[in-house]
Amino acid sequence: MEDNFKMVAKTLFGFEELLEKELTQLGAQKVKAGTRVVTFYGDKGFMYKANLALRTALKILKPIHEFKAFNDKSLYDGIQRIDWSKYLTQHQTFVIETTLHSDHFNHSQFVALKSKDAIVDQFREKTGTRPDIDKDFPDVKIHVHIDRDLVTVSLDTSGESLHRRGYKTATNIAPINEVLAAGMLLLSGWDGTSHFIDPMCGSGTILAEAAMIACNIPANINRKEFAFEKWSDWDSELFDKILESLLKKTRDFHYTITGYDKAPSAVMKAKDNIKNANLDEFVKIREANFFETEKQTDGPLHMVFNPPYGERLNIEMERFYREIGDILKNNYSNTNAWFITANLEALKFVGLRPSRKIKLFNGKLEARFVKYEMYAGSKRTKFQTNDLD
């Protein structure tokens, strides 16, 4: 049986505990959350499984070496001490990505260049030839992380960021990242045991992630490839076995998932993306203005959405957010309504008191993910005291 090794899963701010829970449930060993990262242990099969199944991970790195470096020479020497023939041949291509938190090194391109020199010089000395750099489609992606004087060299097992699930061909003006959508849904407590609606669905990301969570479909089932498929120890049989075992754990879904958008172009894009994700049996999308809708289902309703915010609203912002509050209050009783906004001022105009406020980031924008609990059969929201900022 193959030995377990350490891995690092990167995530978005505020999702560390979610990712820690996902990894634990998936069967990872020694799971430990940090800031925007969770470390864990597993074998090669688990590395495949983590890439396929994790909803809130952006990347899975496999650390291969650590050393101390204080200047360019000690960096070069440390990289040279790694036996690169274990991970790369002279006929393959590679690329180096860097993350720096150090007084000794403050220029990421310089660190990447020095690291590259150390690797190609090692190959030249041993074989007379060298592997080439390919920034777009490398065979091996190497990650160099420097924290003060500690250098950690890792292999990127994922390749392209895991938020690129592979089902989106069309996006809207301000699309939401798939990992952000999945994390918001998990934070909101969505588990597929009620009806669901996204009343401003844009290109359908929240709907797709909601359906995959409800049916327990692996998050990255639609991806074309992962970086580890180009490694010398790639085991396609093991990968197929892992995928098959994950697909056996999918579950039936007995409710409805509905999306509205008032823009016909958004509705078309959302339908395309849902179809690409093979989720059209679970998700229904139609053209409608949220402000002219009312709740269509009996029983509790779970709502998560990403209303427009920022420049595009200009002076209508106050009215827009007030209308959100009015519609929730008057037309959506017995509903848990969550939405994200980077317009922190606008929340004042909703006119309802949130029962939860969670700080997240949408790209570089600081945002709040807020929850409004609408009473069944009442036009008031449920007041709670834990108004967290």
PLY file of the C-alpha trace (Angstrom):
ply
format ascii 1.0
element vertex 389
property float x
property float y
property float z
element edge 388
property int vertex1
property int vertex2
end_header
0.00 0.00 0.00
1.31 3.43 -0.92
2.45 5.71 1.88
0.52 8.78 2.88
2.14 12.14 2.18
1.40 15.72 3.12
-0.77 17.90 0.87
-1.93 21.50 1.05
-5.36 22.58 -0.18
-5.73 26.29 -0.93
-9.07 28.02 -0.47
-10.77 31.41 -0.17
-10.85 33.50 3.00
-13.68 32.33 5.28
-13.90 28.81 3.82
-11.12 27.16 5.86
-13.49 25.37 8.25
-15.73 24.22 5.39
-12.74 22.74 3.57
-11.46 21.13 6.79
-14.88 19.46 7.20
-14.98 18.37 3.54
-11.53 16.78 3.81
-12.39 15.00 7.06
-15.62 13.61 5.57
-13.71 12.48 2.48
-11.31 10.50 4.68
-8.18 12.67 4.87
-5.71 12.16 7.74
-4.23 14.82 10.09
-6.43 17.62 8.73
-5.43 21.09 9.95
-6.85 24.46 8.90
-4.67 27.56 8.48
-5.32 30.89 6.76
-6.71 30.26 3.25
-5.15 26.75 3.41
-5.85 23.36 4.95
-3.07 20.78 5.28
-3.79 17.05 5.29
-2.31 13.63 4.58
-3.38 10.97 2.11
-2.07 8.62 -0.59
-2.06 8.98 -4.38
-5.66 7.74 -4.67
-6.73 10.30 -2.10
-4.92 13.03 -4.08
-7.08 12.08 -7.09
-10.19 11.97 -4.90
-9.52 15.40 -3.33
-9.16 17.02 -6.76
-12.34 15.40 -8.04
-14.59 15.88 -5.03
-13.66 18.98 -3.01
-16.05 21.90 -3.55
-14.20 24.62 -1.64
-10.58 23.91 -2.72
-8.86 26.10 -5.32
-5.74 23.94 -5.64
-4.10 20.87 -4.12
-0.32 21.16 -3.72
2.06 18.29 -2.90
5.13 19.61 -1.00
8.34 17.78 -1.99
11.10 19.74 -0.21
11.70 22.44 2.42
14.84 24.43 3.11
16.04 27.79 4.46
17.16 30.56 2.07
18.35 34.10 2.78
19.60 35.19 -0.66
19.62 34.15 -4.31
22.58 31.76 -3.85
20.98 29.81 -0.99
17.72 29.69 -2.97
19.53 28.33 -6.06
21.47 25.75 -3.98
18.32 24.59 -2.17
16.42 24.03 -5.43
19.47 22.21 -6.87
19.52 19.76 -3.96
16.20 18.30 -5.12
16.55 15.32 -7.49
14.38 16.72 -10.28
14.60 13.54 -12.37
11.99 12.06 -9.98
9.41 14.61 -11.16
10.44 15.70 -14.64
12.33 14.51 -17.73
14.47 16.70 -19.98
11.83 16.25 -22.72
8.97 17.66 -20.64
7.94 21.27 -20.08
7.44 23.01 -16.76
6.47 26.33 -15.20
7.17 27.86 -11.79
4.64 29.83 -9.75
5.73 31.72 -6.64
4.14 33.06 -3.45
6.32 35.34 -1.32
6.00 36.60 2.28
9.63 37.47 2.91
12.02 40.37 3.54
14.80 38.47 1.75
12.84 38.04 -1.48
10.32 40.53 -2.80
10.26 39.92 -6.54
8.33 36.82 -7.62
9.72 36.76 -11.18
13.29 36.82 -9.86
12.54 33.84 -7.56
10.91 31.96 -10.47
13.93 32.69 -12.70
16.51 31.57 -10.09
14.50 28.39 -9.42
14.22 27.66 -13.14
18.01 28.13 -13.57
18.71 25.66 -10.76
16.45 23.02 -12.36
17.68 23.37 -15.96
21.35 23.53 -14.86
20.87 20.21 -13.03
19.46 18.58 -16.18
22.21 20.06 -18.40
24.93 18.67 -16.12
23.34 15.22 -15.99
21.96 14.77 -19.52
23.40 17.50 -21.73
19.87 18.75 -22.52
17.21 20.63 -20.56
13.43 20.79 -20.17
11.70 23.87 -21.57
9.38 26.37 -19.94
5.75 26.41 -21.10
3.60 28.97 -19.31
0.32 27.91 -20.95
0.29 24.10 -21.04
3.20 22.80 -18.93
3.63 19.10 -18.19
4.65 19.90 -14.61
3.65 22.91 -12.50
6.04 23.72 -9.66
5.07 25.99 -6.78
7.71 27.86 -4.72
6.39 29.35 -1.48
8.70 31.53 0.64
7.59 32.46 4.15
10.31 34.65 5.74
13.35 32.36 5.24
11.52 29.03 4.79
11.18 27.82 1.20
8.61 25.13 0.43
8.74 23.56 -3.03
5.57 21.77 -4.13
4.10 20.12 -7.18
0.74 21.52 -8.25
-1.50 18.45 -8.52
-4.49 20.36 -9.93
-3.18 22.54 -12.76
-5.74 25.16 -13.59
-7.57 26.46 -10.49
-10.24 24.02 -9.31
-12.93 26.70 -9.51
-12.80 26.07 -13.26
-15.14 23.12 -13.10
-15.44 22.69 -16.84
-19.18 23.27 -17.31
-19.13 27.02 -17.98
-18.85 28.09 -21.59
-20.68 31.36 -21.09
-20.46 33.88 -18.28
-22.36 37.01 -17.50
-21.09 40.54 -16.76
-20.07 39.78 -13.17
-19.86 36.00 -12.81
-19.34 34.45 -9.40
-16.46 32.04 -8.97
-17.62 28.39 -8.65
-15.70 27.82 -5.40
-17.21 31.00 -3.91
-20.69 29.81 -4.96
-20.18 26.34 -3.46
-18.77 27.76 -0.22
-21.67 30.20 0.13
-24.14 27.35 -0.35
-22.41 25.21 2.28
-22.21 28.17 4.71
-25.94 28.74 4.17
-26.64 25.16 5.27
-27.93 24.05 1.85
-28.11 20.25 1.80
-30.81 19.46 -0.76
-33.65 18.90 1.73
-35.98 21.69 0.52
-36.87 23.66 -2.61
-34.18 26.10 -3.81
-34.24 29.34 -5.76
-31.67 31.79 -7.13
-33.80 34.77 -8.22
-30.95 36.64 -9.98
-29.15 33.67 -11.46
-26.87 35.30 -14.06
-24.91 32.55 -15.81
-26.20 29.87 -13.43
-23.17 29.14 -11.25
-25.04 29.06 -7.92
-27.72 26.82 -9.48
-25.15 24.33 -10.81
-23.28 24.15 -7.51
-26.59 23.82 -5.59
-27.63 20.87 -7.76
-24.26 19.13 -7.37
-24.42 19.53 -3.57
-28.04 18.30 -3.47
-27.20 15.17 -5.50
-23.70 14.70 -4.02
-22.14 14.85 -7.50
-18.33 15.34 -7.41
-17.58 19.05 -7.95
-14.99 18.54 -10.69
-16.63 15.72 -12.64
-16.78 17.94 -15.76
-13.13 18.99 -15.80
-11.14 18.01 -18.86
-7.88 17.37 -16.99
-5.81 17.65 -13.83
-2.06 18.33 -13.66
-1.27 14.90 -12.15
-2.39 13.22 -15.40
0.93 14.30 -16.98
3.08 12.91 -14.16
5.24 9.83 -14.68
3.37 7.93 -11.91
-0.11 8.69 -13.36
-2.37 5.70 -12.72
-5.46 5.93 -14.93
-6.93 2.68 -13.56
-6.74 3.96 -10.00
-8.27 7.28 -11.09
-11.19 5.49 -12.78
-11.72 3.38 -9.67
-11.80 6.49 -7.44
-14.21 8.25 -9.80
-16.49 5.22 -9.89
-16.56 5.00 -6.07
-17.49 8.72 -5.85
-20.28 8.33 -8.41
-21.77 5.47 -6.39
-22.34 7.94 -3.56
-24.60 10.29 -5.54
-28.12 10.61 -4.14
-31.66 11.28 -5.34
-33.11 14.76 -5.09
-36.84 15.21 -4.42
-37.33 18.98 -4.62
-37.00 21.76 -7.20
-34.09 24.06 -8.05
-35.22 27.19 -9.89
-33.41 30.16 -11.36
-34.80 33.51 -12.55
-33.13 36.31 -14.42
-34.73 39.28 -16.10
-32.12 39.37 -18.90
-32.89 36.96 -21.77
-29.16 36.69 -22.56
-28.42 35.57 -18.96
-31.20 32.97 -19.11
-29.72 31.53 -22.32
-26.21 31.40 -20.86
-27.45 29.81 -17.64
-29.40 27.14 -19.55
-26.29 26.36 -21.65
-24.08 26.01 -18.58
-26.60 23.83 -16.72
-26.88 21.60 -19.80
-23.07 21.36 -20.08
-22.96 20.24 -16.45
-25.59 17.54 -17.20
-27.82 19.05 -14.51
-30.82 20.10 -16.61
-33.04 17.38 -15.09
-32.62 19.07 -11.68
-32.59 22.79 -12.57
-35.29 24.90 -14.22
-34.53 28.45 -15.39
-36.90 31.08 -16.70
-36.94 34.73 -17.60
-38.51 36.74 -14.75
-37.92 39.91 -12.78
-37.50 38.95 -9.11
-39.37 42.09 -8.08
-42.48 40.75 -9.85
-42.33 37.21 -8.43
-43.71 35.41 -5.43
-43.03 32.10 -3.75
-44.27 29.23 -5.91
-43.82 26.29 -3.55
-45.29 25.07 -0.27
-43.06 24.40 2.70
-39.67 25.92 3.46
-37.67 27.57 0.67
-33.89 28.05 0.54
-32.73 31.10 -1.43
-29.13 32.10 -2.28
-28.27 34.84 -4.75
-25.68 37.37 -5.88
-27.46 40.67 -6.61
-25.65 43.23 -8.77
-23.68 45.80 -6.82
-21.22 48.59 -7.47
-20.91 50.91 -10.41
-23.67 49.49 -12.58
-26.40 50.46 -10.14
-25.39 54.06 -9.49
-28.20 56.09 -7.89
-30.71 53.21 -8.04
-28.80 51.28 -5.38
-30.97 52.51 -2.50
-34.23 51.65 -4.26
-32.90 48.33 -5.55
-31.94 47.00 -2.10
-35.12 48.39 -0.52
-37.11 46.43 -3.13
-35.20 43.25 -2.26
-36.35 43.68 1.35
-39.94 44.45 0.34
-40.27 41.42 -1.95
-38.78 39.06 0.63
-41.09 40.42 3.32
-44.29 40.42 1.26
-43.90 37.52 -1.18
-41.51 34.97 0.34
-42.74 33.77 3.73
-41.14 30.63 5.22
-37.90 31.35 3.36
-34.26 31.40 4.40
-32.86 34.08 2.08
-29.11 34.56 1.73
-27.25 36.93 -0.56
-23.74 38.33 -0.98
-22.93 41.97 -1.55
-19.75 44.02 -1.70
-21.85 47.15 -1.31
-21.84 47.30 2.48
-23.76 50.60 2.48
-26.60 49.06 0.50
-27.46 46.60 3.28
-28.89 49.47 5.32
-31.65 49.93 2.74
-32.94 46.33 2.82
-35.08 47.30 5.82
-34.78 43.84 7.41
-32.43 42.73 10.12
-30.05 39.96 9.10
-29.73 36.99 11.45
-26.22 36.23 10.12
-23.50 38.35 8.55
-20.37 36.58 7.30
-17.33 38.39 5.91
-16.14 36.99 2.57
-14.27 38.28 -0.48
-15.64 38.28 -4.01
-12.38 38.55 -5.92
-10.59 41.47 -4.26
-13.82 43.04 -3.00
-14.65 42.68 0.68
-18.22 41.45 0.90
-20.87 40.32 3.38
-22.88 37.15 3.03
-26.14 37.87 4.87
-29.11 35.79 5.96
-32.71 36.96 6.37
-35.12 34.52 8.01
-38.67 35.10 6.81
-41.43 33.79 9.09
-43.96 31.33 7.77
-47.24 33.15 7.19
-45.94 36.48 8.50
-44.78 39.66 6.86
-42.10 40.24 9.47
-38.60 38.80 9.57
-37.52 36.74 12.49
-35.40 38.94 14.76
-32.27 37.46 16.23
-29.58 39.00 18.35
-26.50 37.36 16.87
-25.93 40.13 14.34
-22.34 39.24 13.56
-20.14 41.56 11.60
0 1
1 2
2 3
3 4
4 5
5 6
6 7
7 8
8 9
9 10
10 11
11 12
12 13
13 14
14 15
15 16
16 17
17 18
18 19
19 20
20 21
21 22
22 23
23 24
24 25
25 26
26 27
27 28
28 29
29 30
30 31
31 32
32 33
33 34
34 35
35 36
36 37
37 38
38 39
39 40
40 41
41 42
42 43
43 44
44 45
45 46
46 47
47 48
48 49
49 50
50 51
51 52
52 53
53 54
54 55
55 56
56 57
57 58
58 59
59 60
60 61
61 62
62 63
63 64
64 65
65 66
66 67
67 68
68 69
69 70
70 71
71 72
72 73
73 74
74 75
75 76
76 77
77 78
78 79
79 80
80 81
81 82
82 83
83 84
84 85
85 86
86 87
87 88
88 89
89 90
90 91
91 92
92 93
93 94
94 95
95 96
96 97
97 98
98 99
99 100
100 101
101 102
102 103
103 104
104 105
105 106
106 107
107 108
108 109
109 110
110 111
111 112
112 113
113 114
114 115
115 116
116 117
117 118
118 119
119 120
120 121
121 122
122 123
123 124
124 125
125 126
126 127
127 128
128 129
129 130
130 131
131 132
132 133
133 134
134 135
135 136
136 137
137 138
138 139
139 140
140 141
141 142
142 143
143 144
144 145
145 146
146 147
147 148
148 149
149 150
150 151
151 152
152 153
153 154
154 155
155 156
156 157
157 158
158 159
159 160
160 161
161 162
162 163
163 164
164 165
165 166
166 167
167 168
168 169
169 170
170 171
171 172
172 173
173 174
174 175
175 176
176 177
177 178
178 179
179 180
180 181
181 182
182 183
183 184
184 185
185 186
186 187
187 188
188 189
189 190
190 191
191 192
192 193
193 194
194 195
195 196
196 197
197 198
198 199
199 200
200 201
201 202
202 203
203 204
204 205
205 206
206 207
207 208
208 209
209 210
210 211
211 212
212 213
213 214
214 215
215 216
216 217
217 218
218 219
219 220
220 221
221 222
222 223
223 224
224 225
225 226
226 227
227 228
228 229
229 230
230 231
231 232
232 233
233 234
234 235
235 236
236 237
237 238
238 239
239 240
240 241
241 242
242 243
243 244
244 245
245 246
246 247
247 248
248 249
249 250
250 251
251 252
252 253
253 254
254 255
255 256
256 257
257 258
258 259
259 260
260 261
261 262
262 263
263 264
264 265
265 266
266 267
267 268
268 269
269 270
270 271
271 272
272 273
273 274
274 275
275 276
276 277
277 278
278 279
279 280
280 281
281 282
282 283
283 284
284 285
285 286
286 287
287 288
288 289
289 290
290 291
291 292
292 293
293 294
294 295
295 296
296 297
297 298
298 299
299 300
300 301
301 302
302 303
303 304
304 305
305 306
306 307
307 308
308 309
309 310
310 311
311 312
312 313
313 314
314 315
315 316
316 317
317 318
318 319
319 320
320 321
321 322
322 323
323 324
324 325
325 326
326 327
327 328
328 329
329 330
330 331
331 332
332 333
333 334
334 335
335 336
336 337
337 338
338 339
339 340
340 341
341 342
342 343
343 344
344 345
345 346
346 347
347 348
348 349
349 350
350 351
351 352
352 353
353 354
354 355
355 356
356 357
357 358
358 359
359 360
360 361
361 362
362 363
363 364
364 365
365 366
366 367
367 368
368 369
369 370
370 371
371 372
372 373
373 374
374 375
375 376
376 377
377 378
378 379
379 380
380 381
381 382
382 383
383 384
384 385
385 386
386 387
387 388
